[in-house]
Amino acid sequence: MKDEVESGPKPFNRLTRLCEKMTDALEVAIEAEAAESPEVERSEVQTIVFLEDENGAGLQIHGYDDSMSAMVSLFVHMKAIFQANGKDLQFVAIPDSPEGVDAL
């Protein structure tokens, strides 16, 4: 897998195009559900679509205000998955510069 990271508002490779199609399908399903049962109160649906193959990965966040909110949600879910499997997941900050080591 490549270590290169690319980001942008539009899909830029096969996997990010597939991610976009998945979130587009989600929007269609949400609209159809609302049309079938307009009396049901709904909250905003948020999702993180992550696809991977032997050549790389693609990711798209949908319904979140920003990528930081999506990451927080992802970490909460990861922690719950670990706990459900009898494990503990802890996050430790790692400084990105030698000067930051002294601050720990």
Steps between C-alpha positions, in 0.01 A plus 500: 500500500623849416590742778387797292199688631272707281190688607244714330132572454471276191590133451845457349538125449297182459449438873396856583255490208351180646479668843309788343259258331438331834415828674285604202308172538458574871345839419258337253401243765446773762281701262297188411453419868381855570254483209358169627460615861500881518359496855811332644747741658853442375841618606786575264677184387877505514733245351863433423555289189839331483604276213832327447658282234852385420581838343385736773199628686215746465304676770205738501325660795135589461268697724769622740575868549872437453760224488590547868144414605516190280829392660358539851202286402731240344712481816191459720379214280844336493518513880155337524602223258809427709296492821245265342790264433638521854784737407589853598589767247687806620617797298830661585616827352830474314678830440588581140828668591785439749408823679158352579657207692602732782143620537379147581 
